Structure formats: C-alpha cells, structure tokens
Amino acid sequence: MGRLTELLPNAIWMFLNNERRKRLFTSDHIRSILLFCFDDASLARKNTVKRDELLSELERLNDEHPDIVKNFLA
C-alpha cells in the first residue's frame, strides 16, 4: 500500500487535469484514488481488473460524488 500512497498526489493532479487517457496515468494511479478517496479497497487490490474498467469505475464514482477527489488533498 506504500506505493499507492506515494502515487496519490500525482494521481489526483492527473485525474483533475484530464490526463486520464494518457499512458502515464496507470492502473496504480487509479487504484490509489479508489482506495484513499473512495475507500474502495476491493477494486484497489485486484490486479486482474483492467485499466479501462478501473477508470470507468473511478469516473462513475467521481460523477456521483464530485467533490471527494477535488477536496481530498485540500
């Protein structure tokens, strides 16, 4: 979980700045947001889930709760 913690600030920055479709925004970046912002450990720990599925879930959660990611580091 330490690696996901380290990725979180950059992951949030990339997500909020629409860098989502770039290769630098990896599955681990998405997992870190899911785990820490949405407390979704189930998807965060599954390495078998594809990046696009993780991103879809993150975008769905963000649409439902738009202020969580934005305010997480504030």
Backbone as CSV, one residue per row, in Angstrom:
resi,resn,N_x,N_y,N_z,CA_x,CA_y,CA_z,C_x,C_y,C_z
1,MET,0.822,-1.192,0.000,0.000,0.000,0.000,0.866,1.257,0.000
2,GLY,2.126,1.123,0.370,3.017,2.269,0.408,3.188,2.930,-0.949
3,ARG,3.298,2.104,-1.987,3.447,2.651,-3.336,2.211,3.440,-3.746
4,LEU,1.035,2.935,-3.418,-0.195,3.646,-3.760,-0.281,4.984,-3.032
5,THR,0.218,5.014,-1.809,0.242,6.271,-1.040,1.135,7.300,-1.731
6,GLU,2.285,6.852,-2.197,3.219,7.758,-2.876,2.644,8.310,-4.175
7,LEU,1.833,7.517,-4.861,1.277,7.930,-6.145,0.088,8.882,-6.020
8,LEU,-0.528,8.919,-4.864,-1.788,9.637,-4.711,-1.750,11.109,-5.130
9,PRO,-0.813,11.934,-4.677,-0.841,13.353,-5.094,-0.771,13.530,-6.615
10,ASN,0.126,12.796,-7.269,0.219,12.895,-8.730,-1.013,12.335,-9.405
11,ALA,-1.551,11.269,-8.846,-2.747,10.655,-9.424,-3.917,11.632,-9.400
12,ILE,-4.110,12.290,-8.280,-5.200,13.257,-8.170,-4.979,14.419,-9.136
13,TRP,-3.757,14.916,-9.221,-3.460,16.020,-10.135,-3.773,15.618,-11.572
14,MET,-3.306,14.435,-11.990,-3.550,13.986,-13.362,-5.042,13.797,-13.623
15,PHE,-5.744,13.225,-12.662,-7.179,12.990,-12.837,-7.940,14.300,-12.982
16,LEU,-7.648,15.255,-12.135,-8.359,16.535,-12.175,-7.991,17.385,-13.383
17,ASN,-6.824,17.127,-13.961,-6.378,17.892,-15.126,-6.574,17.130,-16.433
18,ASN,-7.490,16.181,-16.407,-7.870,15.418,-17.604,-6.708,14.723,-18.295
19,GLU,-5.785,14.241,-17.508,-4.674,13.455,-18.036,-5.010,11.962,-17.951
20,ARG,-6.284,11.638,-17.907,-6.754,10.278,-17.652,-6.454,9.304,-18.778
21,ARG,-6.468,9.751,-19.971,-6.304,8.846,-21.106,-4.849,8.687,-21.535
22,LYS,-3.970,9.346,-20.857,-2.554,9.240,-21.201,-1.936,8.016,-20.533
23,ARG,-0.917,7.474,-21.126,-0.275,6.267,-20.603,0.383,6.467,-19.246
24,LEU,0.704,7.686,-18.910,1.331,7.940,-17.615,0.361,7.754,-16.454
25,PHE,-0.930,7.819,-16.734,-1.966,7.625,-15.717,-2.266,6.123,-15.666
26,THR,-1.537,5.429,-14.817,-1.554,3.968,-14.804,-2.662,3.406,-13.924
27,SER,-2.798,2.111,-13.969,-3.758,1.416,-13.100,-3.449,1.686,-11.637
28,ASP,-2.182,1.771,-11.298,-1.816,2.055,-9.904,-2.258,3.452,-9.476
29,HIS,-2.182,4.421,-10.372,-2.687,5.760,-10.062,-4.187,5.691,-9.771
30,ILE,-4.904,4.977,-10.613,-6.355,4.853,-10.438,-6.668,4.119,-9.142
31,ARG,-5.938,3.040,-8.872,-6.155,2.281,-7.638,-5.921,3.148,-6.398
32,SER,-4.923,4.016,-6.454,-4.644,4.859,-5.286,-5.811,5.804,-5.001
33,ILE,-6.415,6.372,-6.049,-7.569,7.244,-5.843,-8.758,6.449,-5.325
34,LEU,-9.004,5.288,-5.917,-10.119,4.459,-5.459,-9.960,4.078,-3.996
35,LEU,-8.748,3.724,-3.621,-8.504,3.268,-2.254,-8.613,4.405,-1.246
36,PHE,-7.935,5.499,-1.482,-7.849,6.552,-0.475,-9.000,7.557,-0.527
37,CYS,-9.483,7.875,-1.708,-10.555,8.868,-1.802,-11.935,8.244,-1.625
38,PHE,-12.107,7.060,-2.182,-13.423,6.428,-2.137,-13.460,5.215,-1.219
39,ASP,-12.359,4.933,-0.563,-12.279,3.820,0.379,-12.744,2.516,-0.261
40,ASP,-12.358,2.313,-1.507,-12.765,1.133,-2.259,-11.587,0.177,-2.382
41,ALA,-11.345,-0.572,-1.339,-10.220,-1.494,-1.313,-10.458,-2.702,-2.206
42,SER,-11.694,-3.020,-2.494,-11.974,-4.210,-3.294,-11.359,-4.101,-4.688
43,LEU,-11.591,-3.000,-5.380,-11.002,-2.818,-6.704,-9.535,-2.424,-6.615
44,ALA,-9.165,-1.737,-5.586,-7.796,-1.261,-5.459,-6.809,-2.410,-5.346
45,ARG,-7.234,-3.529,-4.809,-6.310,-4.645,-4.598,-6.339,-5.692,-5.694
46,LYS,-7.318,-5.652,-6.560,-7.432,-6.665,-7.608,-6.545,-6.291,-8.786
47,ASN,-5.509,-7.058,-9.006,-4.609,-6.794,-10.124,-5.155,-7.349,-11.435
48,THR,-6.242,-8.101,-11.373,-6.796,-8.692,-12.581,-7.742,-7.756,-13.315
49,VAL,-8.158,-6.685,-12.669,-9.075,-5.730,-13.294,-8.280,-4.849,-14.251
50,LYS,-8.785,-4.699,-15.452,-8.087,-3.915,-16.469,-8.188,-2.422,-16.191
51,ARG,-7.225,-1.699,-16.718,-7.129,-0.257,-16.504,-8.407,0.464,-16.921
52,ASP,-8.959,0.121,-18.067,-10.164,0.801,-18.543,-11.357,0.567,-17.616
53,GLU,-11.446,-0.621,-17.032,-12.517,-0.911,-16.085,-12.338,-0.098,-14.807
54,LEU,-11.097,-0.009,-14.340,-10.811,0.805,-13.158,-11.147,2.271,-13.415
55,LEU,-10.756,2.754,-14.582,-11.015,4.150,-14.924,-12.513,4.416,-15.025
56,SER,-13.250,3.499,-15.595,-14.706,3.656,-15.686,-15.336,3.739,-14.305
57,GLU,-14.875,2.879,-13.405,-15.403,2.897,-12.038,-15.034,4.198,-11.335
58,LEU,-13.813,4.656,-11.508,-13.391,5.920,-10.908,-14.221,7.082,-11.440
59,GLU,-14.430,7.128,-12.731,-15.223,8.207,-13.315,-16.674,8.140,-12.841
60,ARG,-17.220,6.943,-12.696,-18.589,6.794,-12.196,-18.697,7.320,-10.765
61,LEU,-17.757,6.902,-9.919,-17.765,7.372,-8.531,-17.575,8.879,-8.456
62,ASN,-16.708,9.403,-9.299,-16.472,10.842,-9.307,-17.707,11.608,-9.770
63,ASP,-18.451,11.049,-10.712,-19.698,11.686,-11.153,-20.733,11.699,-10.030
64,GLU,-20.773,10.616,-9.255,-21.730,10.523,-8.148,-21.340,11.411,-6.972
65,HIS,-20.050,11.567,-6.747,-19.526,12.343,-5.608,-18.431,13.286,-6.122
66,PRO,-18.797,14.356,-6.803,-17.799,15.185,-7.494,-16.807,15.922,-6.618
67,ASP,-17.091,16.095,-5.358,-16.184,16.876,-4.509,-15.144,16.035,-3.771
68,ILE,-15.284,14.737,-3.760,-14.378,13.914,-2.965,-12.941,14.007,-3.445
69,VAL,-12.695,13.765,-4.720,-11.319,13.821,-5.223,-10.791,15.247,-5.176
70,LYS,-11.642,16.183,-5.572,-11.231,17.593,-5.632,-10.789,18.110,-4.261
71,ASN,-11.471,17.674,-3.214,-11.195,18.184,-1.873,-10.294,17.283,-1.049
72,PHE,-9.843,16.171,-1.592,-9.111,15.205,-0.792,-7.799,15.773,-0.236
73,LEU,-7.061,16.463,-1.033,-5.758,16.988,-0.600,-5.847,18.391,-0.008
74,ALA,-7.024,18.968,-0.048,-7.185,20.347,0.452,-7.108,20.419,1.955
